[in-house]
Every structure is written in C-alpha cells, then in structure tokens.
Amino acid sequence: MIDRILPDLYRITLPMPFRLRHVHAYALLHDGRVALFDTGMNIPDTYRVLDEALATLGKTTRDIDRIFLTHFHADHCGTAGKLQELSGAAVHLSASDETRLQHNNRHDELVERARGFYLPQGLPEKAMDNLVKLMAVFRKATVPFRVDRRLAPGDSFSLGGRTIEVIAAPGHTAGQMCFYFPGEGILLAGDHILPDITPNLSPDIFRLEYRPLSSFLESLGAIRDLPVRTVYPAHGDPYPDLAKRVDEIREHHAERTQLIVEALRGKEKTAFEVSGDIFGTDLPEFDQFLALNETYVHIVELADRGAVRSAERDGRVRYRAA
C-alpha cells in the first residue's frame, strides 16, 4: 500500500507478522533515484509490497541510492542489507545503533548477557528460554548491512530540492533519529512518538548506565515545540498536534511511575513481579518480557531519586519503596 504525502514523498505500508501488523517506510524521489526512510522486516512479503509500491512510481529497488534508518530494530532495518546488496545504496544510521547492530551479530554473547540480566530481575526460566528462541528469530529478520554514514544530531541533507534535518530521539533506542522536513513541517518520527501507543522502553543490556526513560522524556521535550504540521509515525496514522501528543505521553509515564511506587509500598518484589501488578499476569511470554522492560526502566529512575531501594538475594534483585 502506498500513499502520496507530497509530489515526491510517499508512505509505503509494509506487513509484519505480529500483533502490530504493519510498519511504514517513506520513499523520497530525487534526481531520478529513491531515498528510503526505514525498510521493513526481512520477510518475503516486505520485498513484494515494496516492489509493487515502487513500481507504481516507475521505480524499482535498484533505484534506491540512500537508506536512512530511524533505529536498529528488525521492523525498521531488516531488509537494509538486501537492498544495499541489490542497489549499492548507502545506509545511514546513528553510531549508537550501529553498536546495537554489532551486538546483534554476536548472538552467543547477546544470549549470555540477556540471561545474566533478565533472570535476576525475576523473568521465569521458561519465558527466558522462549525469549532466547525469539532472539534468534529477530536476528534472522535483519539482513546484516554496512553503515556508510553515521547520523548525528544536527545533520542536514538536501535531496531533490528539499531539506531534511536529523533530530536525536533517544529512548526507544539510544540512537534513534527522527527526520524533519522544515520547509513542509513534516516529521518522520519513527517509533519516537506514536499516535495510539507509547514505544517500548528497554534497558541496554550491554550498557546498563543508559537511561531509556529519562532520555525519552528529555528528547520528547526537545521536539515538543517544533513547528510541525504533521507527524508521520512508523506505526499508525499521521496526526497534526505534536505538542498535545508529547504531553499525553509524559502524563502516561508519570502515572505509570506512581503505580510502581504504590506496588512497592510496604512490599519487596522483583521487577517481574511489579510488572505483573502493573500490566497483569495473563500475558503472552513475549509481552511479559516487554512489560518487564517497561517496569525496570521506571524503577531505575525511582532508585536514582532515592524513592526505591534494592537488595540482591538468592540470585534475584528485589525492590522496595524507600
């Protein structure tokens, strides 16, 4: 499915085999070539839909000369390696998320790190075993690629007479970037600001000093007052009121923080047990993992403020409201 945004900018909706059924990529026509913003997952339907969409523009995947990636997650960069091989396209990604790419290529180390982090936080062994299997699936959903240019905040590109600015949006990943078209008031927001859900925030198990929640809230504040007319997210429909959505997300996380404080008041629990209080216990195992991530990043902030204390016993880290 393809939708026209501007005479030379198009949204291409690509399929995903998950509850979140789609991801949007964006194609900018310039100088007879195509710049692609995000690529979809490495599954057969992605290539089919992308080929069909580009064909309606008189283009093919071989016409892609640049690939701009918002961040390193399989649904956003999964086909970048294959497209790079087909077209010779230069791939642009932040240095922080290039490091995630390198970690993804070291599967055994990734699994060892995951076990060493999630089991002490209370994730059950069965859920951990299934997570390891899913990690292998996600690894296959991303074709390895070469990063030709590292994106940095403040970078600016001119393509087809249009200016595109790179805006840092850490939180969902440490190196996520948004792409802003100042002349048109368009923000390609990736997973940073979604219209109906909030992006999952998770610890970086290779760099636990990274603070996803505080980074996310700070980067939301940094873009809140941009003169954006329309936000185009990676999932869901475009929407006009950036500031309103930023405020809603901030309020949502403030409420979740308070719920976690209440769950820990007078009781000692693992992060996994707290996640069951907040999100419920009747969840598929992958959703249990996501809920644990969300809970943990809030607990870290509370601990930093002195509102939560931790103690490790019997191989488990337990938390209590101070």
N, C-alpha and C positions, 0 to 999 in steps of 0.2 A: 504494500500500500504506500502511495506517495502523495504528499500534499504540498502545494506551492505556497511558500511564505512570501518571497519576493521574486521578481522576474528571473533571478539566478540562484535562489536559495530554496531548497526543498527539504521536507521532512520525510524520512523513509522509516516506516514502522516494520520492525523485524520481529519474528516469532521467538519465543522462549518456552522450553518445556517445564515451566514452573507455575506456581500459583499466580505469580506476577507474569502475565502471559506475553508481554511484549517489551521491547526496548526501542527507543527512537535513535536513529542516526541522522545526520544532517549533511546534505551534499551542496556544495557551493561551486557553481560553474564559473570558470575563469580562464581566459586565454586559450580556449579550446580544450581545457583539461578539467578535472574534478578534484576538489579538495573535500575530503570526507572527515566529518567530526564524529568519532566513535564508529564501531564496526559491527557490533553484534557478536554472538557466540559462534564457536566453531561447530556448527551443526549443519547438515545438508540444506535445511530449509532457509537458513540465513543466506547462503550463496544464491539459491534460487530466487528468493524475493529481491535481493539486491540486484541481481542480473536483470530481472524483469523491470524493476523500478528505473534503473539507469537506461534501459532500452527505450523507455518512453521519452527520455531526454535526448535520444540519439547517441548515447554513450555506452561504454562497457567498463568492466572493472579494470581493463588495461589502460583506460584513460585517467585513472586515479594517480595523481602525482604527489599528493601530500595527504597524510593521515594525522589528524590532531586528536589525541586521546585525552578525555577528561581525567581518567584514572585507570589504575590497573585492577580491574575486575573482569572476569570472563565475559560477562554480557556486554562489556564496553570495548574490549580489545581482543576478543577471542579469535577473530579472523584476520587481525592485522598482519600476522606473519605470512599467511597465504596470499593476501592481497599485495603485500610487499614483494613476494616472490613473483607474482603474476605481472605486476606493473612497474616494479622498481620504485614504488612510492617511498618517499622519505617519511619516517614515523617520528612524531613529536610527542614527548612525554616528559613529565617532571622528573627531576633527579631522584626525589624521594620514592616515587612509584617505580622508577627503573630498578631501585633496590628491591622492591617487592617482586618484580619480575625475576631478579636473580635468585631470591629466596624460593620462589615457586619452582625454579629449575632444580633445586636441591631437595628433592622430595623426602628422602630419609631424614634429613636434618629438620625439615619442616614438621614431620610427624613427631619426632622426638621432642621438639620444642612445644608442640601442641599438647602432648601428653603431660609434659612437665609443668605446664601452666594450668590446663583445664581440670585435671583430676584433683589437684589441691583446692581448686575453687568449688569442688563438690559435684562436678559433672559425673554421672554414673558411668561405670565401665562399659556397659552395653551401648550407651549413647556415644561414648568416646570411640568405640570400635566402629560404629556406623559413621561417625564423623571422619575417621581415617579413610573409610571407603569413599565418602563423598569428596574428600580432598583429592583423591586420585581421579575421580570423575571430572572435577573442576580443572584439574591440571590438563586433562585431555581436551577440555573445552577451550583451551587457549593454545594456539599455534605459536611457538617461540618466534620472536621478532627482534630485529636490531633497532635500537634507538639512535636515530640520526641527529636529532637536535633535542636538547633538554630544555623544556619550557621553564620559564622563570616569571614570577610576578612582574608586571610592567612591560613584558614583551609586547611588541605590536607588529602586525603583519598587514601588508596591503595586497589584496587579491581582487582582481577584476574591478579595480577602482573603489573597492570597499576596504575600510579599516577594521581590523579585528584586534581587540586588546585581550591580553591574558590576565585573568584575575585569580589570585590564590583563593582556594576554598577548602582548606584542611578541615578534617572532621571525619567524614566517612572513610577517607584515607588521608594520610599525612600530606600527600602531594596532589590531591585533586585540584583541578583547574576549571574555571568557567571561561567561556569565550563571549566577549561583549562587542556588539556592533554599535558604536556610539552614534554614528550617523543615522541609524534606523531605530535606535532604542530597543534593540533585541539582545536578550541574554540567553545563550545556550548554557543551561545550568547544570547539566549532568545529573548527578544524584544529590547535589547540594541542597536544593530547595524544591521539593516535590509538592504537587498541589493537594494530595489527599492523605499521604502518609509521611512519616519522617524517615530519613535514611538510617539504616542500622549503623550504630557506632560500636566499634570493637577495638580491643587493645591490640597493639602491635607486639606480638609475642617475641619478636627479635629486638624490640626497643621499648621496654615497658615504661620508660620515662616519658614517652609520648602520651599526651593527654587529649584523647579524642573529644571529650565533651567540652572542655574549656576552649580548645582550638575551634570547634564547630561554632560555639556561641560567639566567639570573637570574630570569626570570619563572616558570620551572618550580619553582625553589626557593621562590619566594614563595607558591605554592599547594600545595606538596607536603603540608603538614600540615593543610590544611583538613579539617574533619570532614565529608568527602564520603562518602556511602553508595554512590552510583552515578554514574559518569561516562557521559554521553551524548555521543558524538563526532559529527562531521559525516559521517564515513565509518566503516563497520564497526559492530560490535555494542557495546552498553553493557558496562561492566565495573566491578567493585567496588573494586579496590585501586589507588587513585590513587598513593600513595607508591611502591609497587612499580614501577609503570609509569614514574614520573618517574626512579627510579634506573636502570631499564633504558635509558632514552633517554640519560641522562647518560653511562653506560658506553659506549653505542654511539658517541657523539660523541668520547669520549676515545680510543677505539680507532681511529676514522677519522683523528683528528689525528695519531696515531702513524704510521699508514700513509702519510700525506702527508709526514711528516718523512723516513721511510725512502725514499720515492720521490724526494726531492730531495737525498738524501745523496750528495755527490760528483758530482752532475749538475745541469745548468742546463736548466730546462724552462718552457714556458708553462703557465698554469693548465689549459688544454685538454689538453695532453699529460699532465699529472698526473692529470686526471680519467680519462683512458684507462687509466692504471695502476691506479686505484682501482676503477673501475666497468666496465672492459672497453671495447674499441673497437667491438664489434659491436652497436651500439645504434641504434635509430631516431633521426633527426636531432633531434626534439624532446627525446628522452631525453638526447642528447648535451648539449643546452642546459641541462637540469636538472642533469646531472652536473657541468657546468662551474660552475654557480651554487654547488652544494654545496661543491665543491672550493675555489672562490675565497673563500668566507666563512671557511673554516678557515685558508687561507693568510694572510688579513688578520690573524687573531688571532695566528698564529705570527710574523708580521712585527712586530706590536706588541710581542711579548715578546722580540724580537731573535733568534729562532730561525731566521728566514728572511730573506734579503736579496733585493732585486730590482734589475734593470737593464733599461733600455729600449734596444733596438737594432733597426734596420730595421722600425720600426713595431710591434714585438712586445715585450711585457713578459715577461721571463724571471726565474724564481725559482731560488734555490739555498739549501740548508740552510746556516746560518751555522756 
